[in-house]
Amino acid sequence: MYFTVGGLRSGGTTKDSMILIGTEIATGGPGTDVSEFSTKWLAGVFQNQKLDNIVPLNIHEYVHTQQRAHDINELLGYCLQEGSADFITELVMDKSRQTNYIIYGHAHEPELKKEFVTDMFSGATLSRWLYNGGNAKDMADLGYFMGYAICGAYYGQAKDKQQAIRDIIELDYSDTVATEKFLKRSGYITDPYDKAALLTELAKKVPVVTGLAPFANGDSAVDPSLKEITIRFSMPMQTGHYSISLGEKGKDAYPITKVSWLTGDNRSLTVAIALQPGHEYEFVCTDRSFRSVDGYSLRPYTVHFKTHP
């Protein structure tokens, strides 16, 4: 377990058996000066945080070192991974967790449960429920509460409590069949749902790239003197959030030099480029930061083209 000063990104994270605690977040409290921060997220975190909160934080992260959580692609799996660590922490300490999201979750549980059902089988909904301290509408990280509540229900109905703890910690959160089976056994969601219908309806809310300008994706004769590309989206996107990464062809095929929002309706993004004749280019608009106004993540989109000699 390592304690360090980080970049105001995370209070704790893990890698294999190692735990890294971001002490600049983990030790903040009501007296911490947050006047220069661009978002109100940490002000809310610090308002109810005491120094002894570092104990449940350490236990939460320690639980993560015991889990199998590789290549999760559904919100349900992510929420169970995080929420289970909170639930096990509560059992270890024999004391109710009093985080902002758990307090808020208990107060708004019926409506949160209803909304969660519509989002839980997609990866495009992650930013609506987790790791969204900088842009949450009401309360950040409510996915932690949903996973915590589901695990609590599973434990509550189990006759063998020791086996229930083992089931919770050792669940393969990347196995969508196993996580849905776990949810059903918990009895937490009592109303029937149609998974296929939920995904069909959700697809209408997920933003996609609709095209490029001034050329089409895959063009093999792009003018090398071109200085800008415009990327167009199917719906308005959140300002200030974008994530563009290298494609499979690597750094030599990456043409972008600058990114800036173009239109007032936030449906287009302009990127400045530097091109060479007779060269192949590629980059990826990823789902990590591109989000619609309603918080749904972009369907990843690869841009590739060639310039003429």
Secondary structure as GFF3:
##gff-version 3
##sequence-region A 1 309
A	DSSP	beta_strand	2	4	.	.	.	ID=ss1
A	DSSP	beta_strand	12	15	.	.	.	ID=ss2
A	DSSP	beta_strand	18	22	.	.	.	ID=ss3
A	DSSP	alpha_helix	23	26	.	.	.	ID=ss4
A	DSSP	alpha_helix	41	47	.	.	.	ID=ss5
A	DSSP	three_ten_helix	51	53	.	.	.	ID=ss6
A	DSSP	alpha_helix	54	64	.	.	.	ID=ss7
A	DSSP	alpha_helix	75	93	.	.	.	ID=ss8
A	DSSP	alpha_helix	100	107	.	.	.	ID=ss9
A	DSSP	alpha_helix	109	119	.	.	.	ID=ss10
A	DSSP	alpha_helix	126	129	.	.	.	ID=ss11
A	DSSP	alpha_helix	142	157	.	.	.	ID=ss12
A	DSSP	alpha_helix	161	170	.	.	.	ID=ss13
A	DSSP	alpha_helix	176	186	.	.	.	ID=ss14
A	DSSP	alpha_helix	195	203	.	.	.	ID=ss15
A	DSSP	beta_strand	209	213	.	.	.	ID=ss16
A	DSSP	beta_strand	228	233	.	.	.	ID=ss17
A	DSSP	beta_strand	244	246	.	.	.	ID=ss18
A	DSSP	three_ten_helix	251	253	.	.	.	ID=ss19
A	DSSP	beta_strand	256	261	.	.	.	ID=ss20
A	DSSP	beta_strand	268	273	.	.	.	ID=ss21
A	DSSP	beta_strand	280	285	.	.	.	ID=ss22
A	DSSP	beta_strand	301	306	.	.	.	ID=ss23
###
